[in-house]
Amino acid sequence: MNAGARTLLKGGAAPDESAAPALPLGEVHEPLVETEPEELPEAVPLEPARALVLAEFEAPRTGPVDAVLRLAYRMGVPGSVLTAPLRKPAAPRLLATVSSPLRGERGAGMALRAGQFVVHGLKVPVDKVDFASNAPLTPPVQRAVQGFTWLRDLGACAPREECAGIGEKLLARWLKANPVPARGPAWTVEHAGLRLLGWLVNAPLLLGGDAGLRARTLAAMEATARYLDRQVANTEDRLGRVAGWCAIVAAGLLLPDGRPRRVFGEAGLLRALGELVAEDGGVLSRSPLAQMDAIALLIDLRACYAAVDRDPPPALETMLGLLVPPLLALRMGDRGLGSWQGAGATSAARVDALVAASGIRARPGKDSKHWGYQRVDAGKATLVLDAAPPPRSRHSRYGCASTLAFELSYAEQRVVVNCGGGELAGGQVPVRIEQGLRGTAAHSTLVLDDANSTAVLIKGQIGKGVEEVDIARTTVKQKGRDTARLEASHNGYAARYGLIHRRTLLLGADGSGLSGEDVLEPSGRQGKRGKISFAIRFHLGPGIEAGLADDRRGAGLALPDGSYWQFRLGGDSGEAHIAIEDSLWVDGQGRPRATKQLVVEGLTSRSGGRFPWLLKRMG
């Protein structure tokens, strides 16, 4: 029984120098049991499948009245004129109080009460923050300040009466710095959408005090909604567009004379979701953080419908059901997420809270062709492989050159990881290393000639490189039990070096061993002459101590849980040897932590090479 998938993207490879090799560390010698990698079963021919495609969501089917309202509102006719043309526009007010099941982080809320924003572990004094749209803030801080994402945390830390004053004070400062819609980070569609939705969902934290501030806030809500009406379709960022449409629909539900805005927004939102999400429910940026943001937006919007006792379009619930399983596919043994496409190792508590609030019960997707991740569970082990090209430039948010990288955990211990955290740069992660964290060398895969398999550009974008990935997933018998065998290849180095990287992974049926093989083979009929340097990097989980064997073809790993693992190169790996180098891993709180990495390195022929290896739990 086998299943294969092939994803095809256009573009060629280009050199990139953004990912530099880590600094070497002194060797540590420990006893090593001699074990050779197991012989892998013969590969099944790779099967082509479909390319990345967009999920299609049509506008809700409504009667002729709503169709006319939608058309007229899109043409610029005010909602008050469409709903009640013979009376004065209704005074600004909220029609209901929203109760969202999604809670914030209490610790961040307590820090805010103490006068500090907490952004990915970085503490930023509130009194020193400039709320103006053109203030020189790092992207994560800018998103928190201008998107008011801190409101949820504030509401989670204490009863409303104890923390509403802080919300009102910060809102007053923001309104003073941003009296009208303008240019700059405060008025990107994503930040404006997050801000308006946050105001509407957390209104009790903002509207309970001074009457003058309440009037200014309600006027700002309406002004922001009108701004989004005009600008939401102009942003190229797909997730930002969904945030804008969610805010428009919420305003249509909760502000007076909102029916035309609501029907206009529902049609736009469903189209935007179709452009954001692939058929298997994974967002096309392939980012776990973007996946979580999309789920959170729909949870809050669903709460807005419930507040006015109205059923949301069925497609919204369908979309939530699609979004959750791919996210769960990236959970490791500790139930936190793996580090992919700029994300850090998002904590289990945060994922649990999001999934519980969604109300969706689902199992992790294991073979997500469009989402691009392959998952294998065996015994207490979990293996996740990136088996797709990086996202296209128009979908990328913090695109990474991570093709064919993998992560491995055993029970709650992360054994092999990726560095992660590119999207968190500007918190505790320094901005200067953001591009390096997105490079191939920051992932557990093969690097050729110290170059990225796909070019890593500034502002989260990526360039040419991997166009095509072939992936075959087969079921094989091992010790009488079924286990999955993954074989994948990419062409990211074909244009520059004439070589294809092929990786085969077989996780033992009991989860205690991972057999792997990395192969470089010519992309044309004849290989090139000469030799080229390569490095196969295995970034180790936090707290793992590593020691080299005397022959530098093996290493012993002492894990924090007391277990001992062995890594060993196969007998036909040529002159390759193992080194231990420094690395880092960005944890669930956005903190970079010092770790180690095993690096299989050497020179290989331009006509190709074969490097089998085995990672095994010894006890």
Salt bridges, closest charged atoms under 4 A:
GLU27 OE1 - HIS29 NE2 3.64
GLU27 OE2 - ARG552 NE 3.89
GLU34 OE1 - ARG568 NH2 3.05
ASP66 OD1 - ARG259 NH2 2.65
GLU161 OE2 - ARG160 NH2 3.75
GLU162 OE1 - ARG113 NH2 3.76
GLU190 OE2 - ARG143 NH2 3.40
GLU190 OE2 - ARG397 NH2 3.06
GLU222 OE2 - ARG226 NH1 3.64
GLU222 OE2 - ARG261 NH2 3.11
ASP229 OD2 - ARG261 NH2 3.07
ASP237 OD2 - ARG397 NH1 2.77
ASP257 OD1 - ARG87 NH2 2.81
GLU266 OE2 - ARG262 NH1 3.37
GLU275 OE1 - ARG241 NH1 2.92
GLU279 OE2 - ARG50 NH2 3.33
GLU279 OE1 - HIS370 NE2 3.75
ASP293 OD2 - ARG143 NH2 3.16
ASP300 OD2 - ARG152 NH2 2.76
GLU317 OE2 - ARG302 NH1 3.12
ASP334 OD2 - ARG414 NE 2.93
ASP352 OD1 - ARG331 NH2 2.44
ASP352 OD1 - ARG335 NH2 3.32
ASP367 OD2 - LYS369 NZ 3.48
ASP377 OD2 - LYS366 NZ 3.85
ASP377 OD2 - ARG375 NE 2.88
ASP386 OD1 - ARG286 NH2 2.77
GLU434 OE2 - ARG438 NH1 3.01
GLU468 OE2 - ARG6 NH2 1.80
ASP470 OD1 - ARG6 NE 3.45
ASP482 OD1 - LYS477 NZ 3.05
GLU487 OE1 - ARG485 NH1 3.48
GLU487 OE2 - ARG502 NH1 3.35
GLU517 OE2 - ARG610 NE 2.31
ASP518 OD1 - HIS501 NE2 2.75
ASP518 OD1 - ARG503 NE 2.78
GLU521 OE2 - ARG502 NH2 2.86
ASP550 OD1 - HIS29 ND1 3.14
ASP551 OD2 - ARG568 NH2 2.63
ASP572 OD2 - ARG610 NH1 1.92
GLU581 OE1 - ARG537 NH1 3.16
ASP582 OD1 - LYS596 NZ 3.08
ASP587 OD2 - ARG591 NE 2.86
GLU601 OE2 - HIS577 NE2 3.52
